[in-house]
Amino acid sequence: MPKILNVSVSVTEEMVIKSSGGSYNKKLAIYLPDVLALGENLLEPKGIYDVFPVTRVEKERVLLENGQIFNSEHLCKLLNGVEEIIVMCCTIGPALESKVKELNKKGDIIRSFLLDMYGATAVGALLQNLYQQISENYKGYGITVHMEPGQLDWNISEQQIVFKLIFPETIGVSLNDNYMMTPLKSTTGVFGVGDPEKVKRGGFACEVCPRRENCTFRHDAEIMFQS
């Protein structure tokens, strides 16, 4: 049975600047305190997850005990040796997106842009917080990093399997025929747990990512998985 978690998220000016590529634009920066205060009041963070036993991990397929199958060579390499996978979804809710549209219609383009960037930053941080909160239940286990449908060679169409497994509709997230979620500021992810002698600890998805050399979050990820 999927479990709903209360997950908090806090977004700083530094995080929003980093999400925008790390550039510091003084004209935009003067708006940030106001946008951060507005965004914080609009956040409605929610998370949901469930745990699924793994039957086996092949070269390109992860077979679950319940018969569902994920297809991705990179996901299989990440999950090699795990006994269970955790499938999760989180969202910041629809209020922020509605405000972005409202500001855009009013011609307040800068605040609309920055608030949208704030939302993207918030949902990314929320997924990481959800991952860390769930991981607290697996101290002593080997734990992988998380990977998201649409990342690397994992086809975005497998979002539909995620939705069959954990029912994100329960927290207000729906999936359309093009595998896009509503609210847009929602995301899903999968990670594995198992014998610490058999499970690779973190890093793999980052190590093979084609954006690795230019990623503004690379340093954060490396610190996290060294700890």
ZAKEVO-395963 format. One record per residue (C-alpha): residue number from 1; residue in one letter; x, y, z. Coordinates in Angstrom, 2 decimals, always signed. Example, Ala and Ser with C-alpha at 12.3 -4.5 7.8 and 13.67 -1.06 7.14 Angstrom:
2
+-----+----+---------+---------+---------+
!   i ! aa !      c1 !      c2 !      c3 !
+-----+----+---------+---------+---------+
!   1 !  A !  +12.30 !   -4.50 !   +7.80 !
!   2 !  S !  +13.67 !   -1.06 !   +7.14 !
+-----+----+---------+---------+---------+
END
This chain:
227
+-----+----+---------+---------+---------+
!   i ! aa !      c1 !      c2 !      c3 !
+-----+----+---------+---------+---------+
!   1 !  M !   +0.00 !   +0.00 !   +0.00 !
!   2 !  P !   +1.56 !   +3.36 !   -1.00 !
!   3 !  K !   +2.55 !   +5.61 !   +1.87 !
!   4 !  I !   +1.99 !   +9.38 !   +1.85 !
!   5 !  L !   +4.66 !  +11.47 !   +3.53 !
!   6 !  N !   +4.73 !  +15.03 !   +4.74 !
!   7 !  V !   +7.92 !  +16.36 !   +3.20 !
!   8 !  S !   +9.18 !  +19.88 !   +3.72 !
!   9 !  V !  +11.28 !  +21.91 !   +1.29 !
!  10 !  S !  +13.14 !  +25.18 !   +1.62 !
!  11 !  V !  +14.45 !  +27.17 !   -1.35 !
!  12 !  T !  +17.18 !  +29.80 !   -1.09 !
!  13 !  E !  +18.29 !  +32.52 !   -3.49 !
!  14 !  E !  +21.49 !  +30.57 !   -4.09 !
!  15 !  M !  +19.52 !  +27.48 !   -5.13 !
!  16 !  V !  +17.40 !  +29.43 !   -7.63 !
!  17 !  I !  +20.50 !  +31.09 !   -9.11 !
!  18 !  K !  +22.18 !  +27.69 !   -9.40 !
!  19 !  S !  +19.12 !  +26.21 !  -11.13 !
!  20 !  S !  +19.24 !  +28.99 !  -13.69 !
!  21 !  G !  +22.76 !  +27.97 !  -14.63 !
!  22 !  G !  +24.70 !  +29.70 !  -11.91 !
!  23 !  S !  +24.67 !  +33.11 !  -13.53 !
!  24 !  Y !  +24.06 !  +36.10 !  -11.27 !
!  25 !  N !  +22.02 !  +38.82 !  -12.92 !
!  26 !  K !  +21.75 !  +41.90 !  -10.69 !
!  27 !  K !  +18.58 !  +43.09 !  -12.45 !
!  28 !  L !  +16.89 !  +39.79 !  -11.71 !
!  29 !  A !  +18.40 !  +39.38 !   -8.25 !
!  30 !  I !  +16.53 !  +42.37 !   -6.83 !
!  31 !  Y !  +13.27 !  +40.52 !   -7.41 !
!  32 !  L !  +14.37 !  +37.30 !   -5.70 !
!  33 !  P !  +13.47 !  +38.09 !   -2.06 !
!  34 !  D !   +9.91 !  +38.95 !   -3.09 !
!  35 !  V !   +9.65 !  +35.88 !   -5.33 !
!  36 !  L !  +10.98 !  +33.56 !   -2.61 !
!  37 !  A !   +8.43 !  +34.86 !   -0.12 !
!  38 !  L !   +5.65 !  +34.46 !   -2.68 !
!  39 !  G !   +6.77 !  +30.98 !   -3.66 !
!  40 !  E !   +7.00 !  +29.76 !   -0.07 !
!  41 !  N !   +3.36 !  +30.69 !   +0.51 !
!  42 !  L !   +2.28 !  +28.83 !   -2.63 !
!  43 !  L !   +4.04 !  +25.53 !   -1.96 !
!  44 !  E !   +1.84 !  +22.50 !   -1.23 !
!  45 !  P !   +4.49 !  +19.75 !   -0.97 !
!  46 !  K !   +3.36 !  +16.14 !   -0.96 !
!  47 !  G !   +5.13 !  +12.83 !   -1.41 !
!  48 !  I !   +4.11 !   +9.21 !   -1.94 !
!  49 !  Y !   +6.10 !   +5.99 !   -2.26 !
!  50 !  D !   +5.97 !   +2.22 !   -2.01 !
!  51 !  V !   +8.45 !   -0.66 !   -1.85 !
!  52 !  F !   +8.57 !   -3.53 !   -4.36 !
!  53 !  P !  +10.58 !   -6.78 !   -4.23 !
!  54 !  V !  +12.80 !   -7.40 !   -7.25 !
!  55 !  T !  +12.76 !  -10.84 !   -8.90 !
!  56 !  R !  +15.89 !  -10.22 !  -10.96 !
!  57 !  V !  +17.87 !   -7.56 !  -12.76 !
!  58 !  E !  +18.87 !   -8.44 !  -16.32 !
!  59 !  K !  +21.03 !   -6.47 !  -18.75 !
!  60 !  E !  +18.19 !   -4.21 !  -19.87 !
!  61 !  R !  +15.19 !   -5.22 !  -17.73 !
!  62 !  V !  +14.28 !   -4.94 !  -14.06 !
!  63 !  L !  +11.65 !   -7.55 !  -13.23 !
!  64 !  L !   +9.50 !   -6.96 !  -10.17 !
!  65 !  E !   +7.85 !   -9.69 !   -8.14 !
!  66 !  N !   +4.41 !   -8.31 !   -9.06 !
!  67 !  G !   +5.09 !   -8.79 !  -12.79 !
!  68 !  Q !   +5.85 !   -5.20 !  -13.74 !
!  69 !  I !   +9.01 !   -4.57 !  -15.77 !
!  70 !  F !  +11.21 !   -1.49 !  -16.19 !
!  71 !  N !  +13.32 !   -1.34 !  -19.36 !
!  72 !  S !  +16.60 !   +0.56 !  -19.21 !
!  73 !  E !  +20.19 !   -0.60 !  -19.41 !
!  74 !  H !  +21.38 !   +2.27 !  -17.22 !
!  75 !  L !  +18.67 !   +1.60 !  -14.64 !
!  76 !  C !  +19.70 !   -2.07 !  -14.58 !
!  77 !  K !  +23.34 !   -1.15 !  -13.97 !
!  78 !  L !  +22.28 !   +1.16 !  -11.18 !
!  79 !  L !  +20.03 !   -1.47 !   -9.56 !
!  80 !  N !  +22.35 !   -4.44 !   -9.98 !
!  81 !  G !  +22.36 !   -6.43 !   -6.74 !
!  82 !  V !  +19.34 !   -4.79 !   -5.10 !
!  83 !  E !  +16.61 !   -6.78 !   -3.38 !
!  84 !  E !  +13.90 !   -4.12 !   -3.42 !
!  85 !  I !  +13.16 !   -0.90 !   -5.22 !
!  86 !  I !  +11.44 !   +2.18 !   -3.88 !
!  87 !  V !   +9.18 !   +3.99 !   -6.34 !
!  88 !  M !   +8.31 !   +7.55 !   -5.36 !
!  89 !  C !   +6.53 !  +10.67 !   -6.57 !
!  90 !  C !   +6.33 !  +14.20 !   -5.22 !
!  91 !  T !   +4.68 !  +17.48 !   -6.17 !
!  92 !  I !   +4.59 !  +21.09 !   -5.01 !
!  93 !  G !   +0.91 !  +21.32 !   -5.99 !
!  94 !  P !   -0.95 !  +23.49 !   -8.54 !
!  95 !  A !   -1.04 !  +26.87 !   -6.76 !
!  96 !  L !   +2.41 !  +28.05 !   -7.85 !
!  97 !  E !   +1.78 !  +27.18 !  -11.51 !
!  98 !  S !   -1.48 !  +29.10 !  -11.44 !
!  99 !  K !   +0.31 !  +32.14 !  -10.06 !
! 100 !  V !   +2.98 !  +31.90 !  -12.76 !
! 101 !  K !   +0.26 !  +31.99 !  -15.42 !
! 102 !  E !   -1.47 !  +34.89 !  -13.69 !
! 103 !  L !   +1.74 !  +36.95 !  -13.56 !
! 104 !  N !   +2.47 !  +36.16 !  -17.18 !
! 105 !  K !   -0.97 !  +37.34 !  -18.29 !
! 106 !  K !   -0.45 !  +40.57 !  -16.38 !
! 107 !  G !   +2.80 !  +41.16 !  -18.22 !
! 108 !  D !   +4.93 !  +40.67 !  -15.10 !
! 109 !  I !   +7.39 !  +38.57 !  -17.08 !
! 110 !  I !  +10.34 !  +38.77 !  -14.70 !
! 111 !  R !   +8.41 !  +37.62 !  -11.63 !
! 112 !  S !   +6.65 !  +34.99 !  -13.71 !
! 113 !  F !  +10.00 !  +33.63 !  -14.93 !
! 114 !  L !  +11.62 !  +33.68 !  -11.50 !
! 115 !  L !   +8.63 !  +32.09 !   -9.79 !
! 116 !  D !   +8.62 !  +29.32 !  -12.39 !
! 117 !  M !  +12.34 !  +28.82 !  -11.75 !
! 118 !  Y !  +11.61 !  +28.77 !   -8.02 !
! 119 !  G !   +9.03 !  +26.01 !   -8.60 !
! 120 !  A !  +11.44 !  +23.91 !  -10.66 !
! 121 !  T !  +14.07 !  +24.30 !   -7.93 !
! 122 !  A !  +11.56 !  +23.42 !   -5.21 !
! 123 !  V !  +10.35 !  +20.19 !   -6.82 !
! 124 !  G !  +13.93 !  +19.03 !   -7.43 !
! 125 !  A !  +14.82 !  +19.69 !   -3.80 !
! 126 !  L !  +11.58 !  +18.05 !   -2.69 !
! 127 !  L !  +12.43 !  +14.81 !   -4.50 !
! 128 !  Q !  +15.86 !  +14.79 !   -2.87 !
! 129 !  N !  +14.30 !  +15.37 !   +0.55 !
! 130 !  L !  +11.78 !  +12.58 !   -0.06 !
! 131 !  Y !  +14.62 !  +10.25 !   -1.08 !
! 132 !  Q !  +16.60 !  +11.09 !   +2.04 !
! 133 !  Q !  +13.58 !  +10.73 !   +4.32 !
! 134 !  I !  +12.76 !   +7.27 !   +2.92 !
! 135 !  S !  +16.43 !   +6.26 !   +3.08 !
! 136 !  E !  +16.36 !   +6.79 !   +6.85 !
! 137 !  N !  +14.34 !   +3.57 !   +7.02 !
! 138 !  Y !  +17.22 !   +1.62 !   +5.46 !
! 139 !  K !  +20.22 !   +2.38 !   +7.65 !
! 140 !  G !  +22.70 !   -0.46 !   +7.31 !
! 141 !  Y !  +21.49 !   -1.35 !   +3.82 !
! 142 !  G !  +23.14 !   -0.60 !   +0.52 !
! 143 !  I !  +21.25 !   +2.28 !   -1.10 !
! 144 !  T !  +21.59 !   +3.52 !   -4.69 !
! 145 !  V !  +21.01 !   +7.02 !   -5.97 !
! 146 !  H !  +17.62 !   +7.63 !   -7.54 !
! 147 !  M !  +16.88 !   +7.71 !  -11.27 !
! 148 !  E !  +13.90 !   +9.31 !  -13.00 !
! 149 !  P !  +11.89 !   +8.13 !  -16.03 !
! 150 !  G !  +13.17 !  +10.10 !  -19.02 !
! 151 !  Q !  +16.71 !  +10.22 !  -17.63 !
! 152 !  L !  +19.49 !   +8.72 !  -19.80 !
! 153 !  D !  +18.02 !   +5.74 !  -21.72 !
! 154 !  W !  +14.98 !   +5.22 !  -19.48 !
! 155 !  N !  +12.00 !   +5.99 !  -21.70 !
! 156 !  I !   +9.55 !   +8.56 !  -20.34 !
! 157 !  S !   +6.67 !   +6.27 !  -21.37 !
! 158 !  E !   +7.43 !   +4.11 !  -18.33 !
! 159 !  Q !   +5.87 !   +6.81 !  -16.18 !
! 160 !  Q !   +2.70 !   +4.82 !  -16.75 !
! 161 !  I !   +4.22 !   +1.89 !  -14.85 !
! 162 !  V !   +5.15 !   +4.21 !  -11.98 !
! 163 !  F !   +1.54 !   +5.39 !  -11.85 !
! 164 !  K !   +0.26 !   +1.79 !  -11.80 !
! 165 !  L !   +2.53 !   +1.01 !   -8.88 !
! 166 !  I !   +2.05 !   +3.93 !   -6.48 !
! 167 !  F !   -1.08 !   +5.82 !   -7.65 !
! 168 !  P !   +0.22 !   +9.44 !   -7.56 !
! 169 !  E !   -3.38 !  +10.53 !   -8.18 !
! 170 !  T !   -3.72 !  +10.07 !   -4.41 !
! 171 !  I !   -1.62 !  +13.23 !   -3.92 !
! 172 !  G !   -3.22 !  +15.09 !   -6.84 !
! 173 !  V !   -0.81 !  +14.16 !   -9.65 !
! 174 !  S !   -2.16 !  +12.90 !  -12.98 !
! 175 !  L !   -0.53 !  +11.64 !  -16.18 !
! 176 !  N !   -1.67 !  +12.48 !  -19.72 !
! 177 !  D !   -1.32 !  +10.47 !  -22.94 !
! 178 !  N !   +2.06 !  +12.08 !  -23.61 !
! 179 !  Y !   +3.34 !  +10.98 !  -20.19 !
! 180 !  M !   +3.42 !  +14.54 !  -18.86 !
! 181 !  M !   +2.38 !  +15.06 !  -15.26 !
! 182 !  T !   -0.06 !  +17.62 !  -13.88 !
! 183 !  P !   +0.85 !  +19.67 !  -11.91 !
! 184 !  L !   +3.93 !  +20.17 !  -14.07 !
! 185 !  K !   +6.06 !  +20.73 !  -10.99 !
! 186 !  S !   +5.86 !  +17.06 !  -10.07 !
! 187 !  T !   +8.45 !  +14.35 !  -10.44 !
! 188 !  T !   +8.98 !  +10.63 !   -9.93 !
! 189 !  G !  +11.99 !   +8.48 !   -9.14 !
! 190 !  V !  +13.20 !   +4.99 !   -8.34 !
! 191 !  F !  +16.08 !   +3.76 !   -6.20 !
! 192 !  G !  +17.20 !   +0.40 !   -4.88 !
! 193 !  V !  +18.16 !   -1.12 !   -1.52 !
! 194 !  G !  +19.80 !   -4.39 !   -0.55 !
! 195 !  D !  +22.89 !   -6.07 !   +0.83 !
! 196 !  P !  +25.56 !   -3.36 !   +1.21 !
! 197 !  E !  +28.15 !   -5.81 !   -0.16 !
! 198 !  K !  +26.19 !   -6.22 !   -3.38 !
! 199 !  V !  +24.64 !   -2.80 !   -3.99 !
! 200 !  K !  +26.65 !   -0.02 !   -5.59 !
! 201 !  R !  +26.56 !   +3.09 !   -3.42 !
! 202 !  G !  +25.38 !   +6.05 !   -5.42 !
! 203 !  G !  +26.99 !   +7.99 !   -8.17 !
! 204 !  F !  +26.33 !   +5.84 !  -11.20 !
! 205 !  A !  +23.67 !   +7.93 !  -12.91 !
! 206 !  C !  +25.85 !  +11.00 !  -12.41 !
! 207 !  E !  +28.99 !   +9.26 !  -13.63 !
! 208 !  V !  +27.51 !   +8.42 !  -17.03 !
! 209 !  C !  +25.33 !  +11.51 !  -17.49 !
! 210 !  P !  +26.28 !  +13.46 !  -20.65 !
! 211 !  R !  +25.74 !  +16.74 !  -18.74 !
! 212 !  R !  +28.17 !  +15.74 !  -15.99 !
! 213 !  E !  +30.95 !  +18.18 !  -16.88 !
! 214 !  N !  +28.60 !  +21.18 !  -17.05 !
! 215 !  C !  +26.18 !  +20.21 !  -14.27 !
! 216 !  T !  +25.70 !  +22.94 !  -11.67 !
! 217 !  F !  +24.73 !  +20.28 !   -9.08 !
! 218 !  R !  +27.69 !  +17.94 !   -9.66 !
! 219 !  H !  +29.61 !  +19.19 !   -6.62 !
! 220 !  D !  +26.55 !  +18.77 !   -4.36 !
! 221 !  A !  +26.03 !  +15.19 !   -5.56 !
! 222 !  E !  +29.67 !  +14.25 !   -5.06 !
! 223 !  I !  +29.67 !  +15.60 !   -1.50 !
! 224 !  M !  +26.41 !  +13.80 !   -0.66 !
! 225 !  F !  +27.69 !  +10.38 !   -1.78 !
! 226 !  Q !  +31.03 !  +10.76 !   -0.08 !
! 227 !  S !  +29.32 !  +11.24 !   +3.27 !
+-----+----+---------+---------+---------+
END
